[in-house]
Amino acid sequence: MAEDALAKSGTTMAPDHVTETTGFWFLEDVTPDLRMSMRLKGMTFEGKSEFQRIQVVETAEFGKTLVLDGKSQSARFDEFVYHECLVHPSMLLHGNPKKVFVGGGGELATTREVMKHTSVERCVMVDLDPVVVDVCKEQLPEWGDGCTEDERLEVVCTDAYAWLREHEEKFDVIIMDIADPIEAGPGYVLYTEEFYNFAVTRLNPGGVLVTQSGPGDLHNHTECCTVIHQTLRTAFDRVCPYFASVPSFGSNWAWNVAWAPKKVEGDAAGDVTASLAVDEAAMKAGATDIDAAIESRIAGGAAALKFYDAEAHRGIFGIPKPIRQAIEGETRIMTVENPVFMY
């Protein structure tokens, strides 16, 4: 029946008490006990790749949205918040990023933000799923905004970890825009101690790594954010978490930026940290004059960004006390043999 098909696609008929004009609804579980319900205007793509189920839906609240395995990945309403937060704090922390690696990023919005930095000479984006990349080019062209035409960008569809192992190339900034660490997902290994301790060997001296870190609200920040932070500390001396509101995710979202690797094969420890003598407190306050850096280092300056500036920086790095305490008290470390999955 039609109702069964809609239920399987993540939508449901409106309950009897809802007026008929509200139509169909897109449902997404945020936690085992919390669900978001959004009025569905349409679905323009639904299919499966070798790795995951892919949908492009349009909701009345958030507009066009990419959904993978039932989880919203980015929506027109607020994708710029997620992608600007992921990219610009780490890129500006580095003094002069010329080579950038993006793990994941199939929507192409992360590379869109990277390519705004005039210092970038080469960016390699490695996403596991070519179907996601092609669907986003076709269905969500404004996400990439033509960045694939930039000769500085190389897009590869394979396993990001495998690509880094097979290539000895080093980067100034590594940006991990990968799927959440869910039990059925393909990418949880990229959140492990093993990966982070390998990734430092693919950073140039003074290099920076940033990763999306899952939900970061009062009720769900311990799902994986605090664990990712603690796991990064096995490989880096400096790790700084930050958070912003991304309403289409049903939660504040978290990222962790890390620098000053504890060890790098073939490099002296002093060489690794020499160009980034910045501690967490300075990063939170704004290690550089952020507004001036945006004007001088990003094509189009402040007008090119919709969310991120110096004041927004101070806001996203201002972490509520309960979350700070949870981060400080976290003892779990994610490994290949002992993963921690988010809902």
VOBA-1610 file (N, C-alpha, C; in pm, whole numbers, padded with zeros to 5 digits, always signed):
BEGIN
Met+00083-00119+00000Met+00000+00000+00000Met+00087+00125+00000Ala+00027+00239-00037Ala+00103+00363-00041Ala+00161+00398+00094Glu+00081+00374+00202Glu+00130+00406+00336Glu+00255+00325+00371Asp+00260+00199+00328Asp+00377+00115+00356Asp+00499+00168+00283Ala+00482+00208+00159Ala+00595+00260+00082Ala+00650+00388+00143Leu+00558+00474+00190Leu+00603+00597+00252Leu+00677+00571+00382Ala+00628+00477+00460Ala+00695+00443+00586Ala+00835+00393+00560Lys+00854+00310+00456Lys+00986+00256+00425Lys+01081+00366+00379Ser+01028+00471+00319Ser+01113+00579+00268Ser+01144+00684+00373Gly+01097+00664+00496Gly+01124+00761+00603Gly+01017+00867+00615Thr+00903+00848+00550Thr+00794+00941+00562Thr+00673+00869+00617Thr+00573+00945+00658Thr+00453+00882+00710Thr+00333+00969+00677Met+00218+00906+00669Met+00095+00982+00650Met+00070+01068+00774Ala+00009+01184+00752Ala-00024+01270+00866Ala-00127+01201+00953Pro-00114+01210+01086Pro-00214+01151+01175Pro-00352+01211+01150Asp-00456+01140+01196Asp-00593+01182+01171Asp-00621+01322+01227His-00554+01358+01339His-00586+01485+01401His-00517+01603+01333Val-00427+01575+01236Val-00359+01683+01165Val-00443+01720+01043Thr-00455+01848+01015Thr-00538+01891+00903Thr-00484+01835+00772Glu-00574+01808+00680Glu-00537+01741+00555Glu-00436+01821+00475Thr-00435+01952+00491Thr-00345+02035+00411Thr-00198+02015+00446Thr-00169+01952+00560Thr-00028+01935+00597Thr+00039+01824+00520Gly-00031+01734+00457Gly+00028+01634+00369Gly+00111+01530+00440Phe+00226+01495+00378Phe+00312+01390+00429Phe+00425+01449+00513Trp+00485+01363+00598Trp+00587+01409+00691Trp+00712+01322+00680Phe+00827+01389+00690Phe+00955+01320+00693Phe+00997+01305+00839Leu+01023+01184+00881Leu+01059+01156+01020Leu+01206+01117+01030Glu+01272+01168+01133Glu+01412+01131+01156Glu+01436+01116+01305Asp+01489+01002+01344Asp+01522+00979+01484Asp+01650+01054+01520Val+01645+01131+01627Val+01762+01204+01677Val+01831+01123+01786Thr+01752+01068+01877Thr+01800+00974+01979Thr+01696+00862+01985Pro+01722+00757+02063Pro+01619+00651+02073Pro+01486+00702+02125Asp+01486+00818+02193Asp+01364+00869+02254Asp+01319+01004+02197Leu+01383+01048+02089Leu+01351+01179+02033Leu+01348+01170+01881Arg+01241+01222+01823Arg+01224+01216+01678Arg+01183+01353+01626Met+01241+01391+01511Met+01200+01513+01442Met+01099+01479+01334Ser+01003+01566+01316Ser+00901+01547+01214Ser+00889+01675+01132Met+00910+01664+01000Met+00911+01781+00912Met+00814+01757+00797Arg+00736+01859+00764Arg+00643+01844+00652Arg+00721+01826+00522Leu+00687+01721+00450Leu+00759+01685+00329Leu+00692+01749+00207Lys+00771+01823+00131Lys+00720+01883+00008Lys+00743+01793-00112Gly+00848+01708-00104Gly+00875+01620-00216Gly+01004+01542-00198Met+01022+01443-00281Met+01145+01364-00285Met+01190+01358-00430Thr+01310+01409-00458Thr+01356+01417-00597Thr+01451+01303-00633Phe+01502+01232-00533Phe+01588+01117-00562Phe+01579+01017-00449Glu+01576+00890-00484Glu+01588+00783-00387Glu+01654+00665-00455Gly+01759+00612-00392Gly+01828+00498-00450Gly+01927+00442-00351Lys+01996+00339-00393Lys+02098+00276-00311Lys+02227+00264-00390Ser+02337+00289-00322Ser+02468+00263-00380Ser+02522+00135-00318Glu+02644+00105-00348Glu+02709-00012-00288Glu+02722+00004-00137Phe+02720+00128-00090Phe+02754+00155+00049Phe+02638+00202+00135Gln+02537+00266+00076Gln+02435+00330+00159Gln+02311+00364+00077Arg+02206+00395+00151Arg+02082+00442+00091Arg+02087+00594+00079Ile+02047+00645-00036Ile+02061+00787-00066Ile+01924+00845-00100Gln+01891+00957-00038Gln+01767+01028-00069Gln+01796+01177-00077Val+01727+01244-00167Val+01722+01390-00166Val+01576+01428-00150Val+01546+01492-00038Val+01409+01532-00007Val+01404+01683+00004Glu+01283+01735+00002Glu+01263+01877+00030Glu+01158+01890+00139Thr+01195+01951+00249Thr+01101+01974+00357Thr+01063+02121+00362Ala+00946+02147+00417Ala+00898+02285+00425Ala+00987+02370+00514Glu+01045+02310+00616Glu+01124+02385+00714Glu+01265+02413+00667Phe+01330+02312+00604Phe+01473+02323+00576Phe+01509+02317+00427Gly+01412+02299+00340Gly+01442+02296+00197Gly+01505+02165+00154Lys+01575+02169+00042Lys+01639+02049-00012Lys+01738+01992+00089Thr+01735+01860+00105Thr+01817+01795+00207Thr+01872+01663+00154Leu+02002+01641+00173Leu+02062+01512+00143Leu+02049+01422+00265Val+01997+01302+00244Val+01975+01206+00352Val+02047+01076+00316Leu+02134+01030+00405Leu+02205+00903+00385Leu+02168+00808+00497Asp+02121+00691+00461Asp+02082+00589+00560Asp+01989+00648+00666Gly+01896+00733+00621Gly+01795+00789+00711Gly+01840+00906+00795Lys+01966+00952+00777Lys+02020+01063+00856Lys+02046+01183+00765Ser+01992+01298+00803Ser+02017+01420+00727Ser+02165+01454+00729Gln+02219+01485+00611Gln+02361+01521+00599Gln+02381+01671+00581Ser+02295+01734+00504Ser+02298+01880+00493Ser+02173+01927+00424Ala+02126+02042+00467Ala+02003+02101+00414Ala+02031+02244+00368Arg+01957+02286+00267Arg+01980+02419+00210Arg+01971+02527+00318Phe+01882+02512+00415Phe+01859+02615+00515Phe+01984+02648+00596Asp+02063+02546+00631Asp+02174+02570+00724Asp+02304+02497+00689Glu+02318+02444+00567Glu+02441+02373+00535Glu+02563+02463+00546Phe+02546+02592+00519Phe+02659+02685+00526Phe+02714+02695+00667Val+02629+02680+00768Val+02678+02683+00906Val+02773+02566+00929Tyr+02726+02447+00895Tyr+02809+02327+00914Tyr+02940+02337+00838His+02934+02372+00710His+03055+02366+00628His+03152+02480+00658Glu+03102+02599+00688Glu+03193+02707+00726Glu+03261+02678+00859Cys+03186+02620+00954Cys+03246+02583+01083Cys+03350+02473+01067Leu+03324+02380+00982Leu+03418+02270+00960Leu+03549+02320+00901Val+03540+02412+00805Val+03658+02447+00725Val+03737+02565+00781His+03674+02676+00808His+03749+02801+00825His+03828+02815+00954Pro+03780+02766+01070Pro+03866+02778+01189Pro+04002+02708+01170Ser+04002+02590+01111Ser+04128+02517+01093Ser+04215+02581+00985Met+04152+02628+00877Met+04229+02689+00769Met+04294+02819+00814Leu+04222+02898+00895Leu+04279+03023+00943Leu+04379+03001+01056Leu+04361+02892+01131Leu+04460+02859+01235Leu+04596+02835+01171His+04596+02765+01058His+04721+02743+00987His+04765+02874+00921Gly+04889+02904+00926Gly+04936+03032+00875Gly+04924+03049+00725Asn+04942+02938+00650Asn+04946+02951+00504Asn+04917+02816+00440Pro+04794+02767+00448Pro+04764+02633+00397Pro+04767+02627+00244Lys+04859+02549+00192Lys+04872+02535+00047Lys+04816+02402-00002Lys+04828+02298+00079Lys+04780+02165+00040Lys+04680+02115+00143Val+04561+02076+00095Val+04451+02038+00183Val+04397+01902+00139Phe+04373+01815+00237Phe+04308+01686+00212Phe+04169+01690+00274Val+04068+01650+00198Val+03932+01639+00250Val+03890+01493+00242Gly+03864+01434+00357Gly+03811+01298+00362Gly+03661+01304+00366Gly+03594+01239+00271Gly+03449+01250+00260Gly+03414+01373+00180Gly+03304+01440+00221Gly+03268+01565+00156Gly+03196+01549+00024Gly+03121+01440+00008Gly+03057+01411-00120Gly+02963+01519-00170Glu+02907+01601-00081Glu+02819+01710-00125Glu+02896+01819-00199Leu+03030+01820-00182Leu+03122+01916-00245Leu+03117+02055-00179Ala+03039+02071-00074Ala+03032+02201-00006Ala+03157+02227+00077Thr+03218+02122+00131Thr+03342+02141+00206Thr+03452+02193+00115Thr+03466+02131-00003Thr+03568+02180-00097Thr+03532+02319-00150Arg+03404+02348-00161Arg+03363+02485-00198Arg+03423+02586-00102Glu+03417+02557+00028Glu+03472+02649+00127Glu+03624+02650+00125Val+03685+02534+00107Val+03833+02527+00101Val+03886+02613-00013Met+03821+02604-00130Met+03873+02672-00247Met+03858+02823-00239Lys+03786+02874-00139Lys+03779+03018-00119Lys+03910+03075-00066His+03995+02989-00011His+04122+03034+00047His+04225+03051-00065Thr+04273+03173-00081Thr+04361+03204-00194Thr+04497+03138-00182Ser+04536+03095-00063Ser+04666+03030-00046Ser+04668+02887-00099Val+04551+02826-00117Val+04543+02684-00154Val+04593+02664-00296Glu+04690+02574-00309Glu+04743+02537-00439Glu+04693+02401-00485Arg+04660+02316-00389Arg+04613+02181-00423Arg+04519+02133-00313Cys+04406+02076-00354Cys+04312+02013-00262Cys+04273+01878-00318Val+04286+01774-00237Val+04245+01640-00275Val+04124+01601-00191Met+04013+01573-00256Met+03893+01527-00187Met+03872+01380-00219Val+03864+01296-00115Val+03847+01152-00133Val+03720+01108-00062Asp+03619+01075-00141Asp+03492+01027-00087Asp+03470+00883-00132Leu+03419+00802-00041Leu+03403+00660-00069Leu+03302+00632-00179Asp+03197+00713-00190Asp+03081+00677-00270Asp+03064+00766-00392Pro+03097+00718-00511Pro+03081+00801-00632Pro+02936+00834-00663Val+02843+00749-00617Val+02702+00776-00643Val+02658+00902-00568Val+02703+00917-00443Val+02670+01038-00365Val+02724+01162-00436Val+02848+01155-00482Val+02908+01271-00550Val+02827+01307-00674Asp+02790+01206-00755Asp+02714+01233-00877Asp+02574+01285-00847Val+02508+01226-00747Val+02374+01272-00711Val+02378+01417-00664Cys+02479+01452-00585Cys+02487+01590-00535Cys+02517+01688-00647Lys+02600+01649-00743Lys+02624+01736-00858Lys+02496+01765-00933Glu+02412+01662-00947Glu+02289+01676-01024Glu+02177+01741-00944Gln+02160+01696-00819Gln+02045+01738-00739Gln+02072+01863-00654Leu+02197+01881-00613Leu+02231+01990-00521Leu+02348+02071-00576Pro+02338+02123-00697Pro+02454+02190-00759Pro+02503+02311-00682Glu+02413+02378-00607Glu+02456+02497-00533Glu+02548+02461-00417Trp+02546+02336-00372Trp+02636+02294-00264Trp+02782+02307-00311Gly+02813+02256-00428Gly+02950+02263-00480Gly+02981+02396-00545Asp+02880+02463-00597Asp+02894+02597-00657Asp+03008+02601-00759Gly+03019+02495-00839Gly+03117+02493-00946Gly+03260+02464-00905Cys+03282+02421-00781Cys+03420+02403-00733Cys+03495+02294-00809Thr+03423+02198-00867Thr+03492+02091-00941Thr+03556+02142-01069Glu+03522+02264-01112Glu+03586+02323-01230Glu+03719+02388-01194Asp+03749+02398-01066Asp+03874+02460-01021Asp+03988+02360-01040Glu+04088+02397-01116Glu+04198+02306-01148Glu+04281+02269-01026Arg+04265+02341-00917Arg+04339+02307-00795Arg+04281+02185-00724Leu+04159+02146-00759Leu+04088+02039-00690Leu+04096+01908-00765Glu+04131+01802-00693Glu+04127+01665-00745Glu+04024+01587-00663Val+03926+01527-00730Val+03823+01447-00663Val+03848+01300-00695Val+03858+01219-00589Val+03884+01076-00602Val+03775+01002-00527Cys+03723+00895-00586Cys+03620+00816-00519Cys+03679+00680-00480Thr+03719+00673-00353Thr+03775+00551-00296Thr+03775+00569-00145Asp+03831+00474-00074Asp+03841+00481+00072Asp+03949+00582+00111Ala+03912+00680+00194Ala+04005+00787+00230Ala+04127+00734+00305Tyr+04105+00640+00396Tyr+04216+00582+00472Tyr+04312+00510+00378Ala+04256+00433+00286Ala+04339+00359+00190Ala+04418+00455+00102Trp+04354+00563+00058Trp+04424+00659-00027Trp+04543+00719+00047Leu+04522+00758+00171Leu+04633+00815+00248Leu+04745+00715+00270Arg+04710+00589+00292Arg+04814+00486+00309Arg+04892+00463+00181Glu+04823+00472+00068Glu+04887+00441-00060Glu+04966+00557-00117His+04946+00676-00065His+05016+00794-00113His+05096+00855+00002Glu+05217+00897-00025Glu+05303+00955+00077Glu+05292+01106+00083Glu+05200+01161+00010Glu+05181+01305+00006Glu+05141+01358+00143Lys+05194+01474+00177Lys+05161+01537+00305Lys+05084+01666+00281Phe+05007+01705+00383Phe+04915+01818+00370Phe+04930+01914+00487Asp+04892+02037+00462Asp+04893+02138+00568Asp+04769+02127+00657Val+04656+02092+00596Val+04531+02077+00670Val+04461+01950+00621Ile+04417+01866+00715Ile+04334+01750+00685Ile+04196+01775+00743Ile+04095+01767+00658Ile+03957+01794+00698Ile+03876+01666+00680Met+03822+01614+00790Met+03746+01490+00785Met+03596+01521+00792Asp+03534+01517+00674Asp+03390+01543+00661Asp+03322+01412+00626Ile+03329+01318+00717Ile+03286+01182+00692Ile+03156+01151+00764Ala+03094+01040+00723Ala+02968+00999+00785Ala+02988+00974+00933Asp+02880+00991+01009Asp+02886+00968+01154Asp+02928+00825+01185Pro+02991+00804+01301Pro+03031+00668+01340Pro+02911+00587+01387Ile+02837+00533+01291Ile+02723+00447+01325Ile+02760+00304+01295Glu+02696+00212+01366Glu+02737+00072+01363Glu+02732+00012+01223Ala+02633+00050+01144Ala+02619-00007+01011Ala+02693+00074+00905Gly+02755+00185+00947Gly+02819+00274+00851Gly+02959+00231+00814Pro+03010+00283+00701Pro+03141+00240+00651Pro+03260+00315+00709Gly+03236+00425+00785Gly+03346+00515+00815Gly+03394+00523+00958Tyr+03347+00436+01049Tyr+03383+00456+01189Tyr+03533+00446+01213Val+03605+00370+01129Val+03750+00353+01148Val+03821+00487+01140Leu+03764+00583+01069Leu+03826+00714+01053Leu+03809+00804+01176Tyr+03754+00748+01283Tyr+03744+00817+01412Tyr+03828+00747+01519Thr+03913+00657+01482Thr+03983+00573+01580Thr+04124+00624+01612Glu+04175+00575+01724Glu+04312+00605+01764Glu+04410+00565+01654Glu+04386+00450+01592Glu+04475+00402+01487Glu+04482+00501+01371Phe+04365+00553+01331Phe+04365+00646+01219Phe+04434+00777+01255Tyr+04402+00834+01371Tyr+04460+00963+01406Tyr+04612+00955+01422Asn+04661+00844+01476Asn+04805+00830+01490Asn+04873+00807+01355Phe+04798+00756+01258Phe+04851+00749+01122Phe+04841+00884+01052Ala+04731+00955+01073Ala+04709+01081+01002Ala+04818+01183+01029Val+04876+01182+01150Val+04981+01279+01179Val+05101+01260+01087Thr+05118+01140+01034Thr+05229+01116+00941Thr+05201+01174+00803Arg+05080+01219+00780Arg+05044+01281+00651Arg+05024+01432+00665Leu+05068+01487+00779Leu+05065+01632+00799Leu+05204+01691+00783Asn+05210+01804+00717Asn+05334+01880+00714Asn+05359+01941+00852Pro+05484+01981+00881Pro+05508+02052+01008Pro+05414+02171+01022Gly+05357+02185+01142Gly+05260+02291+01165Gly+05122+02258+01114Gly+05100+02131+01078Gly+04972+02091+01019Gly+04858+02086+01119Val+04736+02088+01065Val+04613+02091+01144Val+04519+01984+01091Leu+04450+01916+01184Leu+04345+01822+01147Leu+04216+01864+01214Val+04106+01860+01139Val+03974+01890+01195Val+03879+01780+01152Thr+03788+01744+01242Thr+03689+01643+01208Thr+03552+01683+01261Gln+03450+01653+01180Gln+03316+01665+01236Gln+03302+01560+01345Ser+03226+01592+01448Ser+03228+01507+01568Ser+03091+01471+01622Gly+02989+01476+01535Gly+02858+01429+01577Gly+02781+01530+01658Pro+02671+01486+01720Pro+02585+01578+01795Pro+02654+01634+01918Gly+02620+01761+01950Gly+02688+01827+02061Gly+02594+01909+02147Asp+02478+01855+02174Asp+02381+01926+02258Asp+02389+01873+02401Leu+02318+01937+02492Leu+02322+01896+02632Leu+02280+01751+02652His+02188+01703+02568His+02134+01568+02589His+02206+01459+02510Asn+02300+01496+02420Asn+02360+01391+02338Asn+02509+01410+02308His+02576+01503+02378His+02717+01528+02346His+02808+01412+02383Thr+02764+01323+02470Thr+02850+01210+02507Thr+02833+01090+02414Glu+02744+01100+02314Glu+02729+00990+02218Glu+02863+00959+02152Cys+02928+01063+02097Cys+03057+01039+02033Cys+03149+01160+02038Cys+03097+01281+02056Cys+03182+01400+02052Cys+03293+01396+02156Thr+03258+01366+02280Thr+03359+01365+02386Thr+03460+01253+02364Val+03414+01142+02307Val+03505+01030+02279Val+03601+01065+02167Ile+03551+01130+02063Ile+03639+01171+01953Ile+03745+01268+02004His+03704+01360+02091His+03799+01455+02149His+03909+01381+02226Gln+03870+01287+02311Gln+03967+01213+02389Gln+04057+01127+02300Thr+04001+01072+02194Thr+04079+00988+02102Thr+04181+01071+02026Leu+04143+01191+01984Leu+04238+01280+01917Leu+04357+01312+02007Arg+04333+01317+02138Arg+04441+01351+02230Arg+04548+01241+02239Thr+04521+01124+02186Thr+04626+01021+02180Thr+04729+01055+02073Ala+04692+01143+01979Ala+04782+01175+01868Ala+04828+01320+01865Phe+04753+01410+01933Phe+04784+01553+01928Phe+04792+01610+02069Asp+04882+01706+02087Asp+04893+01775+02215Asp+04787+01882+02231Arg+04736+01935+02122Arg+04637+02042+02125Arg+04510+01996+02054Val+04399+01994+02127Val+04270+01957+02069Val+04165+02053+02125Cys+04088+02113+02037Cys+03991+02213+02080Cys+03854+02179+02020Pro+03754+02152+02105Pro+03620+02127+02054Pro+03543+02256+02035Tyr+03445+02252+01946Tyr+03356+02368+01930Tyr+03222+02322+01877Phe+03121+02408+01890Phe+02982+02368+01867Phe+02904+02481+01801Ala+02805+02443+01720Ala+02715+02544+01661Ala+02579+02481+01639Ser+02479+02567+01630Ser+02343+02521+01605Ser+02325+02489+01457Val+02284+02364+01429Val+02249+02323+01293Val+02109+02264+01303Pro+02005+02345+01292Pro+01869+02301+01322Pro+01823+02179+01244Ser+01866+02165+01119Ser+01820+02051+01039Ser+01872+01918+01091Phe+01974+01921+01176Phe+02024+01798+01238Phe+01947+01765+01366Gly+01860+01855+01410Gly+01784+01830+01532Gly+01867+01847+01657Ser+01982+01914+01646Ser+02073+01922+01759Ser+02182+02021+01727Asn+02243+02080+01831Asn+02371+02146+01808Asn+02470+02043+01756Trp+02567+02091+01679Trp+02665+01997+01621Trp+02804+02028+01671Ala+02892+01928+01664Ala+03026+01940+01723Ala+03134+01914+01619Trp+03247+01980+01643Trp+03369+01957+01566Trp+03486+01957+01666Asn+03596+01896+01626Asn+03720+01903+01703Asn+03834+01937+01608Val+03912+02040+01644Val+04029+02076+01566Val+04152+02041+01649Ala+04251+01980+01583Ala+04369+01930+01654Ala+04497+01974+01582Trp+04600+02003+01661Trp+04729+02041+01605Trp+04838+02004+01703Ala+04963+02025+01667Ala+05078+01986+01748Ala+05080+01835+01772Pro+05109+01755+01669Pro+05113+01609+01685Pro+05215+01566+01790Lys+05182+01458+01861Lys+05273+01404+01961Lys+05395+01340+01897Lys+05374+01282+01777Lys+05486+01216+01710Lys+05459+01215+01560Val+05563+01235+01484Val+05555+01227+01339Val+05678+01154+01290Glu+05657+01046+01215Glu+05768+00966+01167Glu+05862+01052+01083Gly+05989+01050+01118Gly+06088+01120+01039Gly+06102+01268+01069Asp+06020+01323+01158Asp+06028+01464+01193Asp+06061+01482+01340Ala+06143+01579+01370Ala+06171+01611+01510Ala+06051+01681+01569Ala+06024+01654+01697Ala+05906+01712+01762Ala+05906+01864+01754Gly+06025+01923+01767Gly+06032+02068+01762Gly+05991+02124+01627Asp+06021+02051+01518Asp+05983+02097+01385Asp+05832+02092+01365Val+05769+01994+01428Val+05626+01974+01408Val+05545+02093+01459Thr+05578+02144+01574Thr+05496+02246+01638Thr+05547+02388+01615Ala+05663+02402+01548Ala+05728+02532+01541Ala+05639+02641+01484Ser+05560+02609+01379Ser+05483+02713+01314Ser+05345+02732+01374Leu+05313+02655+01479Leu+05183+02670+01543Leu+05198+02676+01694Ala+05258+02781+01742Ala+05276+02800+01886Ala+05149+02863+01943Val+05039+02788+01933Val+04908+02835+01976Val+04849+02733+02070Asp+04800+02775+02186Asp+04736+02681+02275Asp+04584+02690+02261Glu+04514+02604+02335Glu+04368+02598+02321Glu+04301+02730+02361Ala+04354+02794+02466Ala+04293+02919+02512Ala+04302+03027+02405Ala+04418+03035+02339Ala+04435+03133+02232Ala+04345+03101+02114Met+04327+02972+02086Met+04240+02933+01975Met+04096+02974+02003Lys+04051+02950+02125Lys+03914+02985+02161Lys+03891+03136+02151Ala+03990+03213+02192Ala+03976+03358+02190Ala+03990+03416+02051Gly+04048+03335+01960Gly+04079+03384+01826Gly+04228+03405+01816Ala+04299+03301+01769Ala+04444+03304+01770Ala+04500+03414+01681Thr+04424+03457+01582Thr+04466+03567+01495Thr+04351+03667+01489Asp+04374+03777+01424Asp+04267+03872+01399Asp+04180+03811+01289Ile+04075+03744+01330Ile+03999+03662+01236Ile+03935+03745+01125Asp+03875+03856+01159Asp+03811+03936+01055Asp+03912+03987+00953Ala+04029+04030+01001Ala+04133+04076+00909Ala+04184+03961+00823Ala+04197+03841+00885Ala+04243+03725+00810Ala+04142+03685+00703Ile+04013+03693+00735Ile+03910+03662+00635Ile+03921+03756+00516Glu+03943+03884+00543Glu+03952+03981+00433Glu+04074+03957+00346Ser+04186+03918+00408Ser+04311+03906+00334Ser+04333+03767+00273Arg+04267+03664+00329Arg+04301+03528+00286Arg+04187+03455+00214Ile+04066+03508+00219Ile+03952+03443+00155Ile+03904+03529+00039Ala+03890+03468-00077Ala+03844+03541-00195Ala+03705+03598-00167Gly+03691+03728-00184Gly+03564+03794-00156Gly+03550+03842-00014Gly+03644+03805+00074Gly+03643+03852+00211Gly+03518+03813+00287Ala+03474+03898+00378Ala+03361+03868+00464Ala+03233+03842+00385Ala+03218+03904+00270Ala+03098+03885+00189Ala+03086+03743+00135Ala+03197+03668+00135Ala+03196+03530+00084Ala+03145+03430+00187Leu+03130+03475+00312Leu+03087+03385+00419Leu+02952+03431+00473Lys+02867+03334+00503Lys+02734+03365+00554Lys+02726+03356+00706Phe+02817+03281+00768Phe+02807+03256+00913Phe+02933+03296+00989Tyr+03048+03255+00941Tyr+03169+03261+01022Tyr+03236+03397+01014Asp+03265+03453+01132Asp+03349+03571+01147Asp+03405+03569+01289Ala+03469+03678+01331Ala+03534+03678+01462Ala+03434+03658+01575Glu+03321+03724+01568Glu+03223+03710+01675Glu+03163+03570+01678Ala+03132+03514+01560Ala+03081+03378+01554Ala+03185+03280+01608His+03313+03305+01580His+03420+03220+01630His+03418+03213+01782Arg+03408+03329+01845Arg+03405+03329+01992Arg+03281+03257+02043Gly+03172+03266+01970Gly+03050+03198+02012Gly+03060+03047+02003Ile+03112+02995+01893Ile+03116+02850+01876Ile+03219+02784+01967Phe+03321+02861+02008Phe+03420+02805+02100Phe+03385+02831+02246Gly+03275+02900+02271Gly+03228+02920+02408Gly+03137+02805+02448Ile+03190+02711+02523Ile+03123+02584+02547Ile+03054+02586+02684Pro+02928+02542+02691Pro+02858+02538+02820Pro+02929+02450+02923Lys+02914+02488+03048Lys+02984+02420+03158Lys+02960+02269+03161Pro+02837+02218+03148Pro+02818+02072+03155Pro+02894+01997+03046Ile+02903+02058+02927Ile+02975+01992+02819Ile+03125+01999+02844Arg+03173+02113+02894Arg+03316+02121+02930Arg+03351+02014+03032Gln+03265+01997+03131Gln+03292+01896+03234Gln+03292+01756+03177Ala+03201+01730+03083Ala+03195+01597+03021Ala+03320+01570+02939Ile+03369+01670+02869Ile+03491+01655+02790Ile+03609+01627+02882Glu+03619+01703+02988Glu+03731+01685+03083Glu+03725+01549+03152Gly+03604+01497+03174Gly+03590+01370+03245Gly+03587+01248+03155Glu+03588+01267+03023Glu+03579+01152+02932Glu+03706+01067+02939Thr+03689+00936+02947Thr+03803+00843+02950Thr+03802+00745+02834Arg+03691+00734+02763Arg+03683+00638+02653Arg+03771+00683+02536Ile+03833+00586+02472Ile+03911+00609+02351Ile+03861+00512+02245Met+03832+00562+02128Met+03779+00477+02022Met+03893+00408+01947Thr+03885+00277+01937Thr+03981+00199+01860Thr+03905+00111+01762Val+03979+00050+01672Val+03915-00039+01576Val+03846-00154+01647Glu+03909-00206+01751Glu+03853-00318+01825Glu+03747-00276+01925Asn+03750-00149+01966Asn+03653-00101+02065Asn+03591+00030+02015Pro+03507+00022+01912Pro+03444+00143+01858Pro+03334+00194+01951Val+03302+00322+01934Val+03190+00384+02003Val+03100+00440+01894Phe+02975+00396+01892Phe+02883+00436+01786Phe+02781+00538+01840Met+02746+00633+01753Met+02636+00723+01787Met+02506+00659+01741Tyr+02394+00713+01791Tyr+02265+00655+01756Tyr+02234+00679+01609
//
